[in-house]
Amino acid sequence: MDTPGNPPRMTWHTTESPAGKSYFYSVAAYLIRVGAEPQVIYDPVSDLLGQFGPLTQSGRALRNDGSRRTNREGKVNIQVEVLGKAASPWTKGFDPAKKPNYRKLIAAGRAHNIPDDWPAGKPTASPSVSKKRDRNVWQTKGGHYGHCDVPGNDHWDPGAIDITIVPGKPPTGGSTPPASGGGTTAPSTTTTYTVRSGDTLSGIATRYSTTVAKLIALNALKDPNALAVGQKLKVPGKTTTPAAPKYEPFPGAAFFSPGRRSPIITAMGRRLVAVGCSAYSQGPGEHFTNADKASYAKWQRKLGYTGKAADGIPGKKSWDALKVPKQL
């Protein structure tokens, strides 16, 4: 991101296509083909949810505002392409209680500390409605935006969606971060969580129905990305046994072909760096490269593999030992 010191946001689009499972994969393939991927695609009919890349990295669904790269605005800019048309708001008749993947998507935004606000107001109901694309608001306020709010762009999607549904109310016992900074209040009760291999702060926050900001404040963390296995963290709530972390299942050796693009590749690379097996000069990224292969070969040798067995291509046993976090 170009401006990681600016507030986090989530930007909503519509694909201007019909919705439904039969369109989901073809629209996703089209976005890849034309190089206009967001981070996430969602179908409100089938509740299918797809992810093109890491939520913390730039999408490609917005035009630049002059020299300002709007895709890279803020700490995160999680862009969501929703199957549907702006002229027929997809939230009409939509029940979040029946859509578990939609709730996971909103939870992911909250885990990245995105406020439950619409700083630029409700999205427009018609392309004929004039709406100021305020650069100051866009660059300085965290929260939810429509494509219609982004400077340098001329689309009016996602249409007049119901902002009581998007993002909706936070879950009971959780909270939404403040829209414009300010302090955080420590929960009345806390317990201790021991960091496990593969844990991320956002994953721990989601597990305890809290926010990353509260965990940072509660533990006075200087670098929230530098968690250490065995580290003790204060977390809100009574003592519970947290759910076991979820790891990516082995996708098969054929998955790791040259040029393969997937957020799983990025997650694997980050784990290789974390376990001291990096051969990266930059990245890791979402394409499977020779640097990934060299890094994985280091991991195999660390596990005791020798000779041709340390070929840099993941196998199930070494993959399971690496514990790559499950991607949204």
RAJOUR-V475939 format. One line per field, one symbol per residue. phi: phi as a letter, one per 20 degrees, with the letter a starting at -180 (. if undefined). psi: psi as a letter, one per 40 degrees, with the letter a starting at -180 (. if undefined). Layout:
phi: ???
psi: ???
//
This chain:
phi: .fcfeeffbcddccflcfepgfegfffffffffemcfeecccdfeemfccceagfedfecedefdmeeeffdenfccfecedfqcffcgfffmedgfecffffffffffffemefeddgenfffebfeefcfeffffgeddeqdcegfeegndcfdfenefefeedeneffgnebdfffcmnfdefffcccddefdfnfcfffffffdlccfgfffffdlfecfedfdgnfedfcfoffceffffddfffenfffeegngdaffffffffffffemceceebnfceefcffffffffffffffofclffeendgdffffffflfgfef
psi: idgeeiiiihhhiiefiiiideeddddddddddeffhadihhhedeehhihdiideihafeiiigbehgddfhidighhhhhhaidegheehehhddegddddddddddddefhifigdeaiiieieehhhhghdddddehiahiideehieieieieagiheedheaiiiheaihiidfaiiihiidiiahhhhiheiidddddddefaidddddddefhdgeefihhehhhhiiiihihiiiihihiheidddgihehhiddddddddddddeffhfhdiaiaeihidddddddddddddeeiibedgeehhidddddddghihi.
//
